[in-house]
Amino acid sequence: MRVITGLIALALVSLLYTPPAYAQSLLSQKEIAAAKEMVERERNFVVIANLDLTDEEGKKFWPLYEEYRIKIREVRVRRLELIEAYAERFNADTVDEKFADDAIIEFLDIQSDTVKVRKKYWKKFRRIIPASKAARFYQLENKMDSEMDYVMAGGTPLIETK
């Protein structure tokens, strides 16, 4: 699984975490959409390969999973936008105290909102699959997200202190 999730992280970082102007010059919006779709398919593959759902569980799980992924993506888009705003400011050397403060507050809000979504959907997943399978699913999600976060963090320069 590590190889698959590593490939997902690499694909996301290389295709989706490029500054917007540069990404548009290299990739069309259609190509970016196709890359996002590929990453989601790979993510689904990891879940399928590691969750071992029965047919009955799968019928209930997959529609809820899609709903969950939409909510999580909404929060992750905010994180991407924050990273892009920071990159623009960092490259222009305009990261000031106000931006640093606002960015961290937004980052913490994003983390909080992610936890809220996960808590809300934990209850829903628990109604349709056993706790052990729901916990394993959350472990898989956490591992994939952590690997992507690690790669993104490695490519994000530290704020210069004044």
PyMOL commands that set and color helices and strands:
alter all, ss='L'
color gray80, all
select helices_A, chain A and resi 2-16+20-26+29-51+55-91+97-128+131-154
alter helices_A, ss='H'
color red, helices_A
deselect
rebuild
show_as cartoon
